[in-house]
């Protein structure tokens, strides 16, 4: 199974030991490929700087990132998926309209890159972010994790 991990999943696995145990037992299995977007690397490193994490926690971020397959965004397939998902989300994709009753939305740009990666890789996106819900089963399968279960 291939899983694409949203930044919030990695962040929460670093910050919460209970969640990390769940995550290891549920997703980190020998036969699973765990993929992140290069955007997730930037987001996590930025968070470490902005939150002024010390060397111990910053090294934990680096060690964590090294455990994953990092998928680049500067690929035609990812760039084209980004454009398509953005247009779809805004209800402006002519050949794929939003379902009746669903309203258009603007997604965060980093979320768009992560969604595009999930689509291109063909994996299941694991996230705690409901902003991806409208893309579930349209562009990729989605596992929504309620991190409140681990607080």
GROMACS elastic network, one bead per residue, 0.5 to 0.9 nm:
[ bonds ]
;  ai    aj funct       b0    kb
    1    31     6  0.67814   500
    1    33     6  0.61769   500
    1    34     6  0.85512   500
    1   123     6  0.74586   500
    1   124     6  0.81340   500
    2    31     6  0.88756   500
    2    32     6  0.56749   500
    2    34     6  0.60431   500
    2    35     6  0.72876   500
    2   121     6  0.80618   500
    2   122     6  0.74900   500
    2   124     6  0.63297   500
    2   125     6  0.88435   500
    3    27     6  0.78311   500
    3    32     6  0.72588   500
    3    33     6  0.61783   500
    3    34     6  0.50681   500
    3    35     6  0.60380   500
    3    36     6  0.84307   500
    3   118     6  0.80821   500
    3   121     6  0.89868   500
    3   122     6  0.86746   500
    3   123     6  0.50341   500
    3   125     6  0.58626   500
    3   126     6  0.67465   500
    4    33     6  0.84878   500
    4    34     6  0.61240   500
    4    36     6  0.55320   500
    4    37     6  0.77292   500
    4   114     6  0.80765   500
    4   115     6  0.88671   500
    4   117     6  0.77619   500
    4   118     6  0.57828   500
    4   121     6  0.81742   500
    4   122     6  0.88505   500
    4   123     6  0.58721   500
    4   124     6  0.58516   500
    4   126     6  0.61094   500
    4   127     6  0.87319   500
    5     8     6  0.80971   500
    5     9     6  0.63009   500
    5    10     6  0.70514   500
    5    34     6  0.71599   500
    5    35     6  0.63180   500
    5    36     6  0.54214   500
    5    37     6  0.79466   500
    5    40     6  0.84241   500
    5   114     6  0.83580   500
    5   118     6  0.86677   500
    5   124     6  0.84205   500
    5   125     6  0.59407   500
    5   126     6  0.51003   500
    5   127     6  0.65886   500
    6     9     6  0.55868   500
    6    10     6  0.70270   500
    6    11     6  0.89634   500
    6    36     6  0.71412   500
    6    37     6  0.81371   500
    6    40     6  0.70196   500
    6   111     6  0.81754   500
    6   114     6  0.68555   500
    6   115     6  0.88164   500
    6   125     6  0.69835   500
    6   126     6  0.60349   500
    6   127     6  0.51403   500
    6   128     6  0.78809   500
    6   129     6  0.82696   500
    7    10     6  0.53814   500
    7    11     6  0.61378   500
    7    12     6  0.85746   500
    7    36     6  0.80923   500
    7    37     6  0.87613   500
    7    39     6  0.84682   500
    7    40     6  0.51907   500
    7    41     6  0.80932   500
    7    43     6  0.70652   500
    7    44     6  0.69915   500
    7   114     6  0.87026   500
    7   127     6  0.77930   500
    8    12     6  0.59383   500
    8    13     6  0.84299   500
    8    40     6  0.89096   500
    8    44     6  0.89545   500
    8   127     6  0.66310   500
    8   128     6  0.65456   500
    8   129     6  0.77098   500
    9    12     6  0.52242   500
    9    13     6  0.61173   500
    9    14     6  0.86993   500
    9    23     6  0.86268   500
    9   126     6  0.71810   500
    9   127     6  0.59598   500
    9   128     6  0.67772   500
    9   145     6  0.84231   500
    9   147     6  0.87158   500
   10    13     6  0.50494   500
   10    14     6  0.63106   500
   10    15     6  0.87507   500
   10    20     6  0.88439   500
   10    40     6  0.86954   500
   10    44     6  0.82965   500
   10    61     6  0.88139   500
   10    64     6  0.79427   500
   10    65     6  0.85337   500
   11    14     6  0.52095   500
   11    15     6  0.63188   500
   11    16     6  0.85836   500
   11    44     6  0.71072   500
   11    61     6  0.83841   500
   12    15     6  0.50031   500
   12    16     6  0.56659   500
   12    17     6  0.86293   500
   12    19     6  0.69642   500
   12    20     6  0.75684   500
   12   147     6  0.79556   500
   13    16     6  0.54841   500
   13    17     6  0.67203   500
   13    18     6  0.82583   500
   13    19     6  0.57525   500
   13    21     6  0.82687   500
   13    23     6  0.72664   500
   14    17     6  0.73537   500
   14    19     6  0.87803   500
   14    20     6  0.71243   500
   14    57     6  0.85038   500
   14    60     6  0.75133   500
   14    61     6  0.73762   500
   14    64     6  0.79574   500
   15    19     6  0.84790   500
   15    20     6  0.83275   500
   16    19     6  0.53892   500
   16    20     6  0.62004   500
   16    21     6  0.88405   500
   16   150     6  0.77541   500
   16   151     6  0.80638   500
   17    21     6  0.62472   500
   17    22     6  0.87300   500
   18    21     6  0.52688   500
   18    22     6  0.65004   500
   18    23     6  0.86781   500
   18   150     6  0.62487   500
   18   151     6  0.83003   500
   19    22     6  0.50476   500
   19    23     6  0.59852   500
   19    24     6  0.85291   500
   19   147     6  0.76610   500
   19   149     6  0.86357   500
   19   150     6  0.57497   500
   19   151     6  0.85093   500
   20    24     6  0.60287   500
   20    25     6  0.85322   500
   21    24     6  0.51956   500
   21    25     6  0.61835   500
   21    26     6  0.84942   500
   22    25     6  0.52394   500
   22    26     6  0.59377   500
   22    27     6  0.82801   500
   22   150     6  0.89637   500
   23    26     6  0.51804   500
   23    27     6  0.56291   500
   23    28     6  0.67598   500
   24    27     6  0.56842   500
   24    29     6  0.73355   500
   25    28     6  0.62577   500
   25    29     6  0.72094   500
   26    29     6  0.73496   500
   27    32     6  0.70847   500
   27    34     6  0.81438   500
   28    31     6  0.83998   500
   28    32     6  0.65580   500
   28    33     6  0.83048   500
   28    34     6  0.75543   500
   29    32     6  0.54117   500
   29    33     6  0.84456   500
   30    33     6  0.81717   500
   33    68     6  0.82558   500
   33    69     6  0.78080   500
   33   123     6  0.88913   500
   34    67     6  0.83819   500
   34    68     6  0.57173   500
   34    69     6  0.63250   500
   34    70     6  0.89206   500
   35    68     6  0.55780   500
   35    70     6  0.58795   500
   35    71     6  0.68161   500
   35   117     6  0.89775   500
   35   118     6  0.86632   500
   35   121     6  0.85654   500
   35   123     6  0.84274   500
   36    39     6  0.79543   500
   36    40     6  0.63208   500
   36    41     6  0.77701   500
   36    65     6  0.85014   500
   36    68     6  0.64595   500
   36    69     6  0.61433   500
   36    71     6  0.60709   500
   36    72     6  0.89766   500
   36   114     6  0.77940   500
   36   117     6  0.80747   500
   36   118     6  0.87111   500
   37    40     6  0.53459   500
   37    41     6  0.71540   500
   37    69     6  0.83748   500
   37    70     6  0.55530   500
   37    72     6  0.63342   500
   37    73     6  0.71176   500
   37   113     6  0.73471   500
   37   114     6  0.56908   500
   37   115     6  0.89855   500
   37   117     6  0.62189   500
   37   118     6  0.83546   500
   38    41     6  0.52349   500
   38    42     6  0.67147   500
   38    43     6  0.88745   500
   38    70     6  0.55535   500
   38    71     6  0.56401   500
   38    72     6  0.52863   500
   38    73     6  0.65572   500
   38   113     6  0.88414   500
   38   114     6  0.85148   500
   39    42     6  0.51631   500
   39    43     6  0.61813   500
   39    44     6  0.87058   500
   39    70     6  0.89840   500
   39    71     6  0.88056   500
   39    72     6  0.81533   500
   39    73     6  0.76583   500
   39   110     6  0.64813   500
   39   111     6  0.87911   500
   39   113     6  0.69824   500
   39   114     6  0.70355   500
   40    44     6  0.60982   500
   40    45     6  0.84944   500
   40    65     6  0.88555   500
   40    70     6  0.86259   500
   40   110     6  0.81020   500
   40   114     6  0.76634   500
   41    44     6  0.53967   500
   41    45     6  0.61967   500
   41    46     6  0.84892   500
   41    61     6  0.89780   500
   41    62     6  0.87551   500
   41    65     6  0.67501   500
   41    70     6  0.79905   500
   42    45     6  0.52447   500
   42    46     6  0.59503   500
   42    47     6  0.85302   500
   43    46     6  0.50919   500
   43    47     6  0.61496   500
   43    48     6  0.87250   500
   43   110     6  0.84479   500
   44    47     6  0.50558   500
   44    48     6  0.63109   500
   44    49     6  0.87934   500
   44    61     6  0.70819   500
   44    62     6  0.89460   500
   44    65     6  0.87404   500
   45    48     6  0.51213   500
   45    49     6  0.64559   500
   45    50     6  0.87507   500
   45    58     6  0.77328   500
   45    61     6  0.72426   500
   45    62     6  0.79854   500
   46    49     6  0.51465   500
   46    50     6  0.60763   500
   46    51     6  0.84406   500
   47    50     6  0.50625   500
   47    51     6  0.58238   500
   47    52     6  0.81648   500
   47    53     6  0.83982   500
   48    51     6  0.53711   500
   48    52     6  0.59541   500
   48    53     6  0.52035   500
   48    54     6  0.81823   500
   48    57     6  0.78203   500
   48    58     6  0.60268   500
   48    61     6  0.78366   500
   49    53     6  0.64405   500
   49    54     6  0.89388   500
   49    58     6  0.83348   500
   50    53     6  0.78792   500
   52    58     6  0.89928   500
   53    56     6  0.78363   500
   53    57     6  0.59403   500
   53    58     6  0.60404   500
   54    57     6  0.57401   500
   54    58     6  0.60829   500
   54    59     6  0.85109   500
   55    59     6  0.58070   500
   55    60     6  0.83906   500
   56    59     6  0.52604   500
   56    60     6  0.63041   500
   56    61     6  0.88927   500
   57    61     6  0.63633   500
   57    62     6  0.87858   500
   58    61     6  0.50742   500
   58    62     6  0.64306   500
   58    63     6  0.86684   500
   59    63     6  0.60112   500
   59    64     6  0.83826   500
   60    63     6  0.50338   500
   60    64     6  0.59403   500
   60    65     6  0.85265   500
   61    64     6  0.50543   500
   61    65     6  0.61470   500
   61    66     6  0.86971   500
   62    65     6  0.51676   500
   62    66     6  0.63281   500
   63    66     6  0.52514   500
   63    67     6  0.68958   500
   64    67     6  0.55201   500
   64    68     6  0.75976   500
   65    68     6  0.58206   500
   65    69     6  0.85020   500
   65    70     6  0.81682   500
   66    69     6  0.78496   500
   66    70     6  0.85096   500
   71   117     6  0.71484   500
   71   121     6  0.85856   500
   72    75     6  0.68153   500
   72    78     6  0.82151   500
   72   117     6  0.82512   500
   73    76     6  0.83864   500
   73    77     6  0.86930   500
   73    78     6  0.57783   500
   73    79     6  0.68166   500
   73   113     6  0.70169   500
   73   114     6  0.88344   500
   73   116     6  0.85128   500
   73   117     6  0.73530   500
   74    77     6  0.86076   500
   74    78     6  0.70290   500
   74    79     6  0.68099   500
   75    78     6  0.53556   500
   75    79     6  0.61226   500
   75    80     6  0.85152   500
   76    79     6  0.50564   500
   76    80     6  0.59087   500
   76    81     6  0.84020   500
   77    80     6  0.52400   500
   77    81     6  0.61125   500
   77    82     6  0.85870   500
   77   116     6  0.84486   500
   77   117     6  0.87828   500
   77   120     6  0.65715   500
   78    81     6  0.50116   500
   78    82     6  0.60453   500
   78    83     6  0.86698   500
   78   113     6  0.75454   500
   78   116     6  0.54805   500
   78   117     6  0.59383   500
   78   119     6  0.81418   500
   78   120     6  0.62221   500
   79    82     6  0.50627   500
   79    83     6  0.63852   500
   79    84     6  0.87484   500
   79   113     6  0.81121   500
   79   116     6  0.74875   500
   80    83     6  0.51614   500
   80    84     6  0.62208   500
   80    85     6  0.86240   500
   80   116     6  0.81480   500
   81    84     6  0.50502   500
   81    85     6  0.59673   500
   81    86     6  0.83658   500
   81   112     6  0.88358   500
   81   113     6  0.85077   500
   81   115     6  0.82598   500
   81   117     6  0.78634   500
   81   119     6  0.70580   500
   81   120     6  0.70992   500
   82    85     6  0.52834   500
   82    86     6  0.60174   500
   82    87     6  0.85655   500
   82   112     6  0.58733   500
   82   113     6  0.60027   500
   82   114     6  0.87193   500
   82   115     6  0.74289   500
   82   117     6  0.82770   500
   83    86     6  0.52255   500
   83    87     6  0.61766   500
   83    88     6  0.85391   500
   83   112     6  0.86460   500
   83   116     6  0.85355   500
   84    87     6  0.52258   500
   84    88     6  0.60260   500
   84    89     6  0.85207   500
   84    93     6  0.70504   500
   84   116     6  0.86323   500
   85    89     6  0.59456   500
   85    90     6  0.85576   500
   85    93     6  0.84570   500
   85   112     6  0.70773   500
   85   115     6  0.77080   500
   85   116     6  0.70565   500
   85   135     6  0.80586   500
   85   139     6  0.79523   500
   86    89     6  0.51608   500
   86    90     6  0.63528   500
   86    91     6  0.87417   500
   86    92     6  0.85531   500
   86    93     6  0.85989   500
   86   105     6  0.89196   500
   86   106     6  0.75072   500
   86   107     6  0.72357   500
   86   109     6  0.88333   500
   86   112     6  0.67840   500
   87    90     6  0.52246   500
   87    91     6  0.62878   500
   87    93     6  0.50886   500
   87    94     6  0.87757   500
   88    91     6  0.50175   500
   88    92     6  0.56822   500
   88    94     6  0.83705   500
   88    96     6  0.68078   500
   88    97     6  0.67452   500
   88    98     6  0.67707   500
   88   104     6  0.81727   500
   88   135     6  0.88992   500
   89    92     6  0.75342   500
   89    93     6  0.82197   500
   89    98     6  0.75091   500
   89   103     6  0.85486   500
   89   104     6  0.57147   500
   89   105     6  0.55297   500
   89   106     6  0.65774   500
   89   107     6  0.72955   500
   89   134     6  0.77006   500
   89   135     6  0.79801   500
   90    93     6  0.78350   500
   90    98     6  0.84546   500
   90   103     6  0.80688   500
   90   105     6  0.51091   500
   90   106     6  0.60913   500
   90   107     6  0.85327   500
   91    94     6  0.82516   500
   91    96     6  0.84204   500
   91    97     6  0.59708   500
   91    98     6  0.56265   500
   91   102     6  0.89211   500
   91   103     6  0.75466   500
   91   104     6  0.51337   500
   91   105     6  0.77899   500
   92    96     6  0.83958   500
   92    97     6  0.70990   500
   92    98     6  0.84936   500
   92   104     6  0.84624   500
   93    96     6  0.54255   500
   93    97     6  0.59202   500
   93    98     6  0.83044   500
   94    97     6  0.62096   500
   96    99     6  0.88983   500
   97   100     6  0.85783   500
   98   101     6  0.81654   500
   98   102     6  0.61702   500
   98   103     6  0.75396   500
   98   104     6  0.75992   500
   98   134     6  0.87084   500
   99   102     6  0.56001   500
   99   103     6  0.85656   500
  100   103     6  0.84176   500
  102   134     6  0.81341   500
  106   109     6  0.87787   500
  107   110     6  0.83512   500
  107   111     6  0.65221   500
  107   112     6  0.64045   500
  107   131     6  0.71407   500
  107   132     6  0.84637   500
  108   111     6  0.52138   500
  108   112     6  0.63364   500
  108   113     6  0.89607   500
  108   131     6  0.87558   500
  109   112     6  0.50258   500
  109   113     6  0.65062   500
  109   114     6  0.88199   500
  110   113     6  0.51577   500
  110   114     6  0.63298   500
  110   115     6  0.86120   500
  111   114     6  0.50452   500
  111   115     6  0.60214   500
  111   116     6  0.84675   500
  111   131     6  0.82407   500
  111   132     6  0.79586   500
  112   115     6  0.50184   500
  112   116     6  0.60102   500
  112   117     6  0.85336   500
  113   116     6  0.50274   500
  113   117     6  0.61755   500
  113   118     6  0.86708   500
  114   117     6  0.50787   500
  114   118     6  0.62795   500
  114   119     6  0.87001   500
  114   125     6  0.86364   500
  115   118     6  0.50504   500
  115   119     6  0.62049   500
  115   120     6  0.86832   500
  115   125     6  0.77342   500
  115   132     6  0.76368   500
  115   135     6  0.82308   500
  115   139     6  0.81011   500
  115   140     6  0.81575   500
  116   119     6  0.50752   500
  116   120     6  0.61719   500
  116   121     6  0.85149   500
  116   139     6  0.84393   500
  117   120     6  0.51861   500
  117   121     6  0.59337   500
  117   122     6  0.82093   500
  117   123     6  0.86099   500
  118   121     6  0.52964   500
  118   122     6  0.58205   500
  118   123     6  0.54292   500
  118   124     6  0.67672   500
  118   125     6  0.60697   500
  118   139     6  0.80295   500
  118   140     6  0.64852   500
  118   141     6  0.87275   500
  119   122     6  0.51475   500
  119   123     6  0.69193   500
  119   124     6  0.86590   500
  119   125     6  0.88427   500
  119   139     6  0.55036   500
  119   140     6  0.54713   500
  119   141     6  0.89036   500
  120   123     6  0.80299   500
  120   139     6  0.89359   500
  120   140     6  0.89421   500
  121   124     6  0.89593   500
  122   139     6  0.85772   500
  122   140     6  0.66017   500
  122   141     6  0.85268   500
  123   140     6  0.67120   500
  123   141     6  0.71462   500
  123   142     6  0.88035   500
  124   140     6  0.61806   500
  124   142     6  0.54138   500
  124   143     6  0.68392   500
  125   132     6  0.88805   500
  125   136     6  0.87628   500
  125   140     6  0.70710   500
  125   141     6  0.63590   500
  125   143     6  0.60676   500
  125   144     6  0.81977   500
  126   129     6  0.89105   500
  126   141     6  0.89065   500
  126   142     6  0.61110   500
  126   144     6  0.60684   500
  126   145     6  0.71091   500
  127   130     6  0.78348   500
  127   132     6  0.81797   500
  127   142     6  0.76801   500
  127   143     6  0.64722   500
  127   144     6  0.52656   500
  127   145     6  0.59644   500
  127   146     6  0.86889   500
  128   143     6  0.83922   500
  128   144     6  0.54502   500
  128   146     6  0.58968   500
  128   147     6  0.65266   500
  129   132     6  0.64854   500
  129   133     6  0.81405   500
  129   144     6  0.71878   500
  129   145     6  0.81581   500
  129   146     6  0.88419   500
  130   133     6  0.53349   500
  130   134     6  0.84673   500
  130   144     6  0.73384   500
  131   134     6  0.73152   500
  131   135     6  0.86845   500
  132   135     6  0.55475   500
  132   136     6  0.68331   500
  132   142     6  0.79800   500
  132   144     6  0.89275   500
  133   136     6  0.53555   500
  133   137     6  0.89900   500
  133   142     6  0.75458   500
  133   144     6  0.82981   500
  134   137     6  0.84887   500
  134   138     6  0.78402   500
  135   138     6  0.52238   500
  135   139     6  0.56033   500
  135   140     6  0.68505   500
  135   141     6  0.82458   500
  135   142     6  0.82291   500
  136   139     6  0.63057   500
  136   140     6  0.55940   500
  136   141     6  0.52451   500
  136   142     6  0.53666   500
  136   143     6  0.87973   500
  137   140     6  0.51236   500
  137   142     6  0.72740   500
  138   141     6  0.78571   500
  145   148     6  0.87756   500
  145   149     6  0.86472   500
  146   149     6  0.58666   500
  146   150     6  0.80063   500
  147   150     6  0.54572   500
  147   151     6  0.70174   500
  148   151     6  0.53439   500
